[in-house]
Each structure stands twice: as structure tokens, then as C-alpha cells.
Amino acid sequence: RTTYGIPHIEARDWRGVGYGVAYAYAEDNLCLLAEEFATVAGERSRHFGPEAKATLGFEEVDNLSSDVFFRAVIDLAALREGARTLSPRARDLMAGYVAGYNRFLRDAGSDGVPAECRGKAWVRPITADDMLRLNEKQMLLASSLNLAAAIANAAPPGSPAPKVAIHMPDPKELGMGSNGWAFGGDVTADGRGMVIGNPHFPWKGPSRFWQMHVKGPAGYEVMGVGLAGTPMPTLGFNKDVAWTHTVTEARHFTLYQLALDPADPTRYMVDGTSEAMTAQTVTVPMPEGQDPVTRTLWSTRWGPVFVVPARGIAWSAQTAFALKDANRGNQRAIETWLRIGEARNVDEVRAAVSETLGIPWVNTIAADRHGDALHADVTAVPNVSADKARACATPIAPLFAEFAILLDGSKAACDWDAATGTPEPGLMPAGDQAATTVRGWLTNSNDSYWLSNPALPHRQLSPILGRWQTARSLRTRSNFTETAAMLAGGKVDHARAQALAFANKSLAADMTVEPVIRLCAGQVILPRSVALGCSVLDGWDSRFEAESRGAALFRAFWPTAAMLPGLWTVPFDPADPVNTPRAIATDGDKGAKLLAALGEAVEDLEKAGIALDAPWGEVQRVMAGNEAIPIHGGPGTLGVLNMQESVPSPAGLTPRHGTSYIQIVGFDEKGPVADAILSYSQSTDPARPHAHDQTRAYAAKRWHRLPFDRAAIRAAAIGKPKRIAE
């Protein structure tokens, strides 16, 4: 291990790679990973109680719904069969990971398990089935998993109403985000490629990143990060190529509206013929002394039935709804990321994602030492064209448009189209998705494929891939604005890239604060709260730096202000997507509502005990024992690139989701030149020395030059190497 506890893992074969990665990961995060294995096995109710919460994907779900979902939706027999088609090295990686995790448990013994989970029954050896389940969960993070409660609580009409709250989440509401930049040789100071990776992921739970450097057989050598249970880096760099990922706007599933058989609500009509739903009964163990809970779930040719009563998605005598997911059973991703890790240029990265269609739900943004830059929004997507979406739309399809494409389940022709050359039938070929290679620059901040660079708009594609010629988010617009401003000052190098990655400016503030202050100045009489708010905003630097005073007030004000009707006087113009909409409306009633929103924000902060002009780092912070670590960055919805979405805590506001692993990777004649920070640090075990060290570095904007070659690794080593084998 080197500075900040980063492990450098070398193995002669792929089993050894998985073995070493698992062992090192368990040293840092055993309790987190052990709990994940309990989750995917559907055992949370037994160990943690049925009403407690599980983190599935990017939100919380009650444990009973989680257990029912995993026991019903994860088809272990199908996953085992699918695993036989994996490449030998992918199978070896998984087998090695199982062995490495179990080896750590043996070496640690009961006394070596962290205090948080010592003596817990859910800390147990794992099998290949556990890895299959965990991989399936990762593939479904941005699709079925977010409807786990909706699937687990679906029952025919006449059944008792669900006892848990069910909603239909939107990925943007979940906070799923990231920024990624690829700079080609025409815009870099040295003529080589450069990548800035800034994924926005949860600060707690199994979707935390973990750093590693892996050297395996046949020259494989990659440094970067992976999620819990990932046997190799899935985001990072090798000696020739660097890449990052951002959550894509493409939808990886479709919904189907079913026309039910009038004689039986568990049968549905397809082309005039009645088909029976498939019933699956699962039993979920409860804590000792409680009877197990049994549920029956129902599935169709289109996938499982789901309900969201609050949105009118109910199972009635006439209608039900089902979900078909392109990532269900996707075990191709392991080979995709292995191929990316072996790539010598961005063309080989593009070939890896295109030929496997294994990337589940993220854009791939890459650059190489030769000076080429790539943005590939190429993933496992249903092959549904614009024509098919129109032809198969039902009358209520527009009500679902923001969330998914709704198709008519009463017509067999509304199934996904099969195309030649795809690894699974029904997937959209890469040639019908968006991929661009340039010598200039490309970027993504979670908006659709339409614009990776305002000067290079993409032609219109299927609506399942995202929106075309529509308003971009404030974070995307801030990205375009700040990137253009950086390049106007000179070609990009590491210093400029660092400043861009930690740009804590708020585009919403830049567009709003001065007009609001002028509006205040034009009033004869102002309520106390409004006058205070105007005074604080007038002294704010419109940034979310740790020392910025007034950031907390604008964060409280903007969500209400942004929803006011007629907010902008200049509407969105697809010919000028970077600068429209703009010019906030402050006249008459619109101005009065803005001031009222500001006054309410002041009152809310005062009730919360937060000083209006407190330095942002005293409001948004992380506690390391008794030490408060100030955290810079702010909400992406305010147009802040360095996104931090925080929630109230005893410390004030604590990051829940946002900037995580930040990497800036270029190349010299010897290999990669990489600076990085992992904002929440390597370990979730507070007793380990690497639980908060990089969080302090993040707070200080202190970048770490990653050691890649042997000399640099030896110089940065923080202990003797450990050799394990069996």
C-alpha cells in the first residue's frame, strides 16, 4: 500500500487478481461488503428487522421489500447458466474474489473483524452465487432496483394495500450524476489526451468507490476505482488510455401496459389470446422468534408486474403494468471493463463498449496518449425506435414520458426489435447509439447525447436514448460555460483541470443574485427576513467554497425560486442551449414571489439554527470523531460543477451524494500522469488510518499524484508488501 492506503495488487493469473482485490477491499470495508452480501441474498429482514431500511441503488427501501425483490427477481439458475458463457478470465476473476474474501475472514478470525460487525451472523464466507447476485444488483442500479418496492408489493386486485410507501423515482431526483471531460491533443498543452473524471456517487453505502492499482497477466495494468465487490477497476487509466463514466439519460428498460383477461386478473391478453402470468412464491426469514413472511409475485412475458399507487399505477381488474429491463442478466460488463483496461487507444475503448453492449447505465468518456478524445453513450438499451415508440404508445404513455417509455403489452409486435450482431436479442446496436471521437473536447454532465460539445450537436436518435434539442440542466450549462472559459485562457494542463474540477461557482447565482439585489433596492419597505436575506446575498461571492458566506441561504432559496412560473424572460432556444433560458423575471407579482421565497429561506435557516452568513464549511461538513472537516461544493441543481448534495445532521449539513473519486489523467513519454482525490477516503472502518485522510485532502484541495511505476510505488510505500497464496 502507498499514501492514503491505496493497494497495489500484482498477480500472475486472473484468479490471483480477484483474490488480491477482495482481500485488500475486505481489509478496508469488510462490514460494508458483508452487509451487501446479506442484502443480495434477501436476508436483511432476518438480521436487521423487516421495517429497517436498505440502501438499494441510490435510495432507501424497507428490508422486507428488499428481501422479496432479491429472492424473486434475481434468477439464480439463469445467472449460473449465463456465467458459463463468460470468458474464462471473467470466471476466474469472480472465483478468485470469492477465495480472497474468504481468506481474509480466516486470517482475521473473530477478533480481527471490525467492531461494527464483530460477532454478527451476516459476516460469513461467500460463494460464487453471492458474486452473481451482487453483479446483478450492480447492473440494475439505474433501472429495476429503483422500483424494488413497487415490484415486491404488487398483488392482484382485492389484495391488501401495500403497507410501505411506494413511489416512481426519477434518476435526476435520485441525484445520480457525474461530470466527465475528454480533451484531445488540439486543446491540451502537450498535445496528448487528458481526462477529468468527477463521478457523483453516494458518500455512504455500497456504491462508494474504492481505489486500487492492479497488475495481472498478459500485461494488464490499470489504476482506478471500483464499487463494493468489483474485482478490478471500472473507472481509471492504464499507460495509454484514461476513462471515466457518467450516468446516462438513456432508459435501460421499458414499461408495458397490460390488458387483463376479464375473467382473471392474473391473465393478460396478447394479440387476442389470454396468457397466464407466472406466479412465484418466496419466503423471507424473519428475526428469531418470528414467523417467516411469504409473498407471491407475478411476472409476464414483459417482466415483473409493479405498482405505484400514488401515481395511479395500480393493478385493477382491467389493467396492470410490467417492466422489461435490458440489464437483467447482463454479465457482459466484466469483460467490457477488462477490454477497456487493455485498450491502447480510444478506438479500442469504443470497440469494447460497442461489441459487448455490456456497459449497463453510464456514458464512457475517454482520451488517449495519442490525443484522441471519445464520448460513447453506448449501453445495454432496449431496441425501441422512435417509430416503434409512437406506434406502440398507449393513451396514457405521455404521463410516463419523464420516467420511461410505456408500450402496449397487448401486442406482441411491441416487443423490442431484434437486430443482427448484438450479443442479446432486443438490444439496440451500437451503430444506432451515440459515439463521437474528436481531437478537441467532449464532456457530459448527465444530460443526453444531443450535446457533448455545443459546437458539435448530435443528430436525433431514438427517444429511449434521451431528449433532443431540449433545455440542458444548469450543471450542464455551467460545464459548457466554464470549460469554454478555461480554454479561452489557454490550453488545458493539470493546473487548469484541477481548477475546473473544483469550480464551486453557481450558475444559478450568477444569473439570479444581482437582479434580486436590485429588486430589493427598489422596494420602499422590506420585511425583516427579506431585508436580511438581501443583505447576506449582497455579500456572498456566489460560490460554494468553504469560506463563502451566504451559500447556505442561496441553497435554501433556489429550490423554491426555480419552480416559480415564468421565471425566465428569455425562453429556451435550441440554437443557443448554453445561454437559454435566462434573464430572471423580477417585475410585478413575479418579483414579489421571488422576495417571498427569499424571506421563507431566511426563516427556515433561522429555525434550523444556521447563521445566514456562516462560512459554508461550517455548515456543510463531515465529522471525523470530534473533528469537523469542512466540505466545499454545492448542489448540482444550482449549477455547481463540484456537486455535493447534503442532508441535515447534528453537524449541520452532511454530504449524502456528490463528488467522490476525482481523477485528472494525462500522459508523458513514460506513461500516465494522474492526480486524484477520493473525497470520502478508502475505508468505512473508523478505526483504520484511511477512514478520513483523503477527506481532509479534499477539504484542502490537496491533490495526490498517483504512483504508477515501480519506483514511484516504492517511494510512496507505507509498509511492507504482503504476499498471500493458497
N, C-alpha and C positions, 0 to 999 in steps of 0.2 A: 504494500500500500504506500501511496505517496500523500502529499499535502491534502488535507481535508478528508483523508481516509479513502481516496479513490483506489480501488483494487485494479491491479494489472494481472490478468489471468492468462497463463500460457498452457496449452495442452497439445499433445501430439495428434489427437483424433477428436471427433465431434462429441463422443461421449464424454471425453475429458473436458471439453469446453462447457457443456451443460453442468457437469459435476462441479467444476470450479466456480462457475457463476452462481449456482444455487447455494453452495457453501458460503461464499462471501456475502451473498444477499441475506442469508439467514443470520449471519453474524450481526448484521446491522438492523434487520427488520423482521426477526422471527415471529413476533406476536402478530404483526400485521398480516404476514403471509399465512400463518396458521389459521387465523380467523377467516381469510379468504377461502381457504380450502374447506372450512366448515360451511361457509356461505354457499359455494357452488355445489356442495354435496346435499344441500337442503337440510342442514342440521342446526340452523340458528335458533329455532324455537326451543329445541331441547336444551341448548347450552346458555342462551341469553334471554329466554322468555318470548312468547309469541307476539307480545304487544310492543316490545322494544323495536328499535329501528336498525335497518341495514342500509349501507350505502351501496346502491346499485347504479353503476354508471356515474351520473352527476347529480343524483338526488337521493333522498331517503325514502324507504319503503318499510312497512311493518314486517317483522320477521316471518310471520305466518305466510303472508303473501309471497315473500321472497322464497320461502321453502317450497310452497306449492308450485311456483313458477319453475324453479330449477328441477324439481322432481318430475314435472310434467313436460316442460318444453325442451329440456336437454335430452336428446335421444341418444343415450349412451351406446346402444347397439349400433346405430348408424355412424356415430363418431368412431367407434372401434373399426368398423368396416372401412370408413374413409381414411383412417390412419394407415391402412395397408397400402394405399395409393401414394402415400407421401414418399419423397425421396429418402434413400437410406440415411443421408446425413441429418435430415429433419427428424426422423425417428430416433436416431442416435442422440441428437441433442436433447430430446424430450426424456429419453431413458436416462441419460446422464444427469439431467436436472433432478429426477426422482432420487437417484442414488446419492447425489450431493446433498440434497436436503436431509435425507435420512441419515447420512453420515454425520452431518452437523448435530442432529439430535442425539446420536450415540456419543459423539465426542463431548457434547455439552453436559449430558447427564441431567438429572433433575435439578441439581444446584446451579447449573450453568444457564438455565432458561431465565430470561429477564423476569424481574419481579412482577411485571404487569400480567404475565400469563403463566407464571410458575405453578405447577400442580393442576393445571386446567386439563380436563379430559379432551378438549378440542385440539390440544397440541399433541399431534400423533404422527407417526410415519405416514407417508403418502404412497400412492400407486400411480400407474400410468393413467388410470381413469380420472384421477384428480387433475392431472395436467390437461386431459382432453376437455374436462368440464371448464377449467379455468380459461383455456384458449377460446372455447365457445362463448364464454361470458365476454371476453375482450372484443370478440368480433361483433357482438350485439350491443355494444356500449351506446351507440348512437341511434339505435332503432328499437327492436323488440324490448330490450331491457328497460327502456323508459316507459313501457306500458306493462310492466310486470304485474302491478296490482290490478290493472284493467283486465288482464288475461286470467290471473289467478282467481278473480272474483266473478267471472262471467258464469251465469247459470240461466237455465230456461225460464220462461215466464211462469209466475206462480211461486218461484223460489223466494226465500227471504232476501231482503235487500242487503247489499254489502254493508258490513259494519265498519269499513275503513273508507277514508276519503280517497277518491279516485279522480285524477284529472288528466288532461291530454297536454303534455308538456310540449313546448316549442324549443328546439335546440338553442335559439337565441336567448330565450328566457332562462334556460339552464345555465347560461354563462359559458357555454362551450365556445372556446375562442382560440386565438393564437395570431401572431404576426410572423410572416416569413418573407425574407428577401433573398433573391439570387441576382448577383451583379456579374455581368460579363466583362471581358477584357477591354471593351471600349470605354467603360466608365470606372475602372479601377486604376489605382495609382501605379500598379506594377504590371498591368496587362493580363493578369491571371484572374481566375474566377474568385468570388467571395460569397459566402452565405452568412446571413444573420438569422438565427433561429430563436424565436421567442414564444414557445408554446404556453398557452394559458390553461393550466390544469389545476385540480384541487390541491390544496396545501395539506390536507389530511386524507387518510383512507388509501385504498389500494390503487388509486390512479395517480399516485405520486411517482415521479421519475426517480431513478437511481443511476448514478454514474458508474461506468465500467470501461475498461480497456481490454480487449480480447484478442489474443493471437492463437489461431488454430491451424489446422492442416492446410496444405496447398497454398500457402501464402496469405491466407485470410488474416487481416488485421484491421480492426475497427475500434474506434473510441467514441463513446457517446452515452446514451441513456436508454433504459427500457422501463416498463411498468413492472409491478409485482408479478413474478412468475415468468417473466420474459427471459429466455435462455441466451439471448445475445442482444447487442444494441439494435434498436429500431429507429434511432434518430442520432446522427452523428457524422463521422467522417473517416476516410481512410487516407492513404498517401496521395490519392489523385482526385477524389471527389468528396464534397461535403453536401449534406442534405438535411432538410427539416420538414416538418409536416404542420399543416393547419387543418382544422375541422372544415370539411367541405359543406357547401349549401346543397349539394345533390342529395336526393332522398334515396335511401337504400332499401326501401320497402314500398309496397302499395297496399291500400285498403280495398276491400271488396264489400259491396253492399249485397246481402243475400236476400233473395225472395224465398220465403219459407213455404213449405208444404202446408196448406190449410189444415190438413188432418193431423199434423205432428210438427211442433216447433223445433224438433231435433232432426228434421229433414229439410232439405233445401232443393230448389228447382234449378236445373241446368239444362238449357235448351228443351224445356218442357218435360224433362224427366226428373223424378224425385230421387234424390241421393241421401243416404243416411250420413249424419255426422258420425265421427269416430269418438266414442266415449273413452276417457282414460281416468281411472280412479287412482288417486295417490293417497298415501297415508303418511302424515307428518308426525314424528315422535315429539312428545312434549316433555317438560321437566319431570323429574322423578316424582311419582305420586299422582300424575295427571294422565288421563286417558289420551291416546293419540287422536289427532283430528284427521278425518277422511274427507276428501273433496273429489268431485268428478268434474273434469274439464272436457271441453268439446272442441273438436277440430274438424276442418273441412279440407277439400282439395286445395283451397286457397291458404290454409294455415289456421291457427287457433282463433276461436271466437273471443272477442273482447267487448267490454262495456265501459262507457264513461258517462254515467247518468247525468252529471252536471252539464254535459254538453249535448244532451239529447241522444247519445249513442247508447241505445238500450236494446235489449233482446226482447222483442214483442212477439205476438202470435204471427205477425206478418213479416217482420224484418229482423235481421241480425247483421253483424259486421265481423269480418275476419281480416287477418293481417298476414301478408306473404312477405318474407324477409330474404333478401338476396344474400345476406351474410350468415344465414343459418347453415351450419355445416361447413363453413369456409375454413378449411385447414391449409389453404394455399399460402396464407400470409407469411408463414415461417420461411418458405422457400423464396418468396418475393424479397423479404428483407435480407436473406443470405445473399441473394443475387445483387441487391443494391450494395451490400457491403463489399462485394467483389468487384464492383464496376470500376472501370478505368476512365470513364468519361460519362457525360450526361446522356449520350445516346444509349449507352448500356443500361443506365437507370431507367430511361424511357422504355426500353425493350423489356426490362424486368416487370414493370408495373403493367405494361400493355399485354404481354403474353400470358401472364399468370392471372390477371384480374384479381389479385389476391389482396390488394390494399383495401381495407374494409370501409373506412369513412373519413379519410383525410386526403388533402392535396399533398403532392410531393413537389418540393421546391429545392432545386439542386444547382450547383455550379462546379466546374472542374478546373484543374490547373491549366488547361489549355485556353480558358477564357470564354467558355460557353455557359449559358445560363438556361435553366429549364423550369417551367411551371407545368405540371401534369395533374389536371383534375380528372384522373383516371382511376376508377374504383369499381367495386362489385356493385353494379347498379342494374335494376330491372330494365330489360329491353322494351321500353314503352315509348313509342314515338309520339310526337305532337298529334299526329293524325289519330293514333290509337287512343290517346287520352281524350280527344274530343268525341270520337265515335263511341267509346265505352263509358262516357260520363253519365252519371245518373242526375236527376233533377236537383239533388242536394249536394252534388260534387263541389260547387263553389264555396259551400260552407266549410269545406275541409282544406281549401287551397293553400292556406298558410302553413298547414302541417304536413299534408301528404296529398297524393293523387288518389282519388276514390274512383274505382272502376265497378262495372256492373258484373256481379258474380253470378247472374242468371244466364250468362252467355259464355260458352267455352272459348269462343273466339277472343274474349277479353283477357285470356292468359297472356303472359309475356311472350314475345316473339322469339323463336329460336333462330340463331344466326350461326353461320359456319365459322369454325375456328375458335370459338370460345370454350374455355375449359369446362363450363357447365351450361346446359341449355337454359335459355331465358335471360342470360346476362347480356348487357349491351356491349358490343365490340368496342375496343379502344378507339378505333377509327371514327366512331360516332360520338366520342367524348372529346374533351378539350386538352390539347397539349401544345405548348409553344416553346421553341428554342430560339434564343437571340444572343447577340454579343453585347446588348445593352443591359436593361434591368427589368425584372419582373417581381411582383410582390402579391401577397394575399393576406387579407385580414378578415377572412371568413365570409365575405360576400361571394357572389357567384363567379363563374368562369368569364363573364362578359368582359371584365376589365382586370387584367393583371398589370397593365400599364395604360394610362389614359390615351396614349398615342397609338395604341395597338388594340382597338376594340375587336372582340371575337365575334364571328358570325353567330346567328341564332341557332341554338340546338334544342333538343327536347326539353320541355319544361321540367322533367324529372331531374335535370341537371342544375336547375336553379333559374333565377329570374334574369331576364334580359332587358336592357335599357330601362331599368328602374333605379330609383334613388339608392345611393350607397349609404352605408352606415357612417356615422360621424367618425368612427375609428378608421374606416377605410379612407375616408376623405382626408383625415389627418395624416394617414400614412402617405398618400399621394403628395400632399402639400409639403410635408416635412422631408420626404425623400427628394423631391424636386429642389427644395431649398438647399439641402445638403450638397447635391450635385452641382448646383449653381455656384457654390463656393469652392469647388474643386473636386477632383476625382476621389472616390471613396478609398479610404485606408482604415486601419484598425481604430484609430482615434475617432475618426468621423463616424464609423459604425457604432462605436461604443456610445457616443452622444445620441445617435439616432435611437438605439435600443432603449435607452433610458430617457427618451424625450417625455417629460412629465407635463407638457403643455396640454391644455384642454381646448379643443377646437370650439366646443360649445361656449366656453367662457370667452374666447376671442371674439365670437360672433354676438355675444349677449351682454357682457358686463358693462361696457361703455354706454350702449343705448339705455340700459336700465338705470345707470347712474345719472344720465342726462334726464331721464324721465323723473327720477326723484327730485332733481334740482328744479324741475319745472312745476313742482307742486307747492301750493301755498301752505298747506298743513299736511303733515305726515303722521300717521300713528306711530307711537313709540317704537314698536317692533320693526316697522318698515324703515324708520329713520336709522335705527341701529344697524339693520341689515345693509342699507345703502352705504353707511359709513365703513363697515367692515369690508364690503366688496370693493370699495374705492381704494382700500389699502392693500388689496390682495394682488399678487403677481400673476394671477391666472395660471398657476402651476400647482402640481401636486408633489412638490419637493418636501422633504421632512421639515424644513424650516418655513414653509409657506403658511401665512396666516390668513385665514378666510376660506381655505379649501373645504373645510367641513361644512361651512354654510352653503357654499355653492353646490356641494354634493347633496345636501338636503333640499335645496331649492329646485334643482333642474328636473328631477323626475316629474314634478307637478307641472312646471312651466312647459316642458317638452310636449305635454299632452293637450295643451290649450288649442282650441280650434283656430285656424287661420294664423298660426304662429309666424309664418314667414310671408313677407310681401312679394318676394321673387320666388315663383314655384320651381319645381324640379324641371330641368331641361336636359334631355338625353344627349344633347350636343355639348353640354357643359356640366358633366356629372360631378366634377371636383368642386365646383363653386356654387352649386344649387342643390336644394333651396337655400336661400339666405335672406338677410335684411329682416331682422325681427320686427314684428308689428307692435308699436307702443301707443298707437292712437286710441282715444276714447276708451271703450269698455275693455279692449284688449290690453291696454296699458294698466287699467285698474286691476285686471285679473293677474297680471304679472306681479304687481306690487303686493297684492293679497297673498300670492304664493310665496313671495319673499318673507312677508310677515309671519306666515304659518311656519316657514322653515326656521325662523328665529325662535319662535315659541317652542317648536319641537326640540331644538338643541338645548334650550334653557331647561326644559322639563327633563331632558336626559342628563343634565349636569355637565354639558360640554360647552366650554367657553367659546364664544363666537370667533374670537381671534387667536385661539390656541394654535401653536405650531402644529402642522399636520402630523408630524412624527410623534407628537404627544397624544394624538387622537387615535391614529392607526398604528398599532404596534403589536409585537409578539412578546410574550413573557417567556423567558428562559429562567425558570426558578423565580427569583425575586428581581431579576434583571429585565428591564423593559427595552426591547430593541425597536427603534423607530423604523417604520416601513414606508418608503416613498412609492409613488404610483397611485393611480386612481381608477374609477370606473370607466370601462370602455365605452359605455353609453354616453359619456361626456366627451368623447373624442380624445381619450387619453391612450396613447400607444402602449405605455408601460402599465398594462391593466392590472388592477387589484380590486376585486370585489370583496368587500368586508362585511362582517356581521357584528352586531352588538355583543360585547363580552364584558366581564368585570374590568378588563384592561382598557375598555373604550370601544374601539373597532378593531377586529382581528381578521386578517385575510382568510377568506374561505376558498377563493378561486382566483387565479391570475398568473402573472409571470412566475415561471417555475425554473426550468433549465434554460439559461440564455447562453448561446454559443455564437462566437464570431470566428469564422474559419476562412483563412486564405492559404496560400501556398508559397513556398520559396523553392529553390532548386533542390533542397534535400527532402522536403515533404510538407505536411500540413503545419500551419502556424495558427494555433487555436487559443482563444481566450474564452473563459466561461465562468459562470456562477450558477450554482444550484440554490435558489433563494431560500428554501426551507431546510437545506442540508441533507446529508446522506442517511442519517439514522433517525428512527422514531423512538429509539430507546433513550430516555433522558439520562441514563447512567453512562452512555457511551460518549467519548470525547467529540464525536462528529454529529451531535444532535443539533447544534446551533451555530457552529463555527462559520459556515458559509452564509448563514442568515446575517451574522454581523458583517461579513464581507459585502453582502448585498446592500445592507443599510449604508455602508460607507462607499458604495460603488467601487469596490476594490476588486478588479478583475484578476483572474488566475490564469497564467499561461500554462496550458496543459502539457505535461511531459509525455512525449510520444516515442522518441527514440531511446535506446538503452542508456545512453549517457545521461540524458535528462531525467530518466526514471531513477537511476542510481543516485543522482544528486538530490532528488526530492524524496527519497525513501524515508519512511518514518518507522522503520522496524525491519526485522529480518524477514526474508521471504519465507513463506510456509509452503511445504510440499505435501500434498495429500494423494493417496492412491489406495485402491483396493482391487 
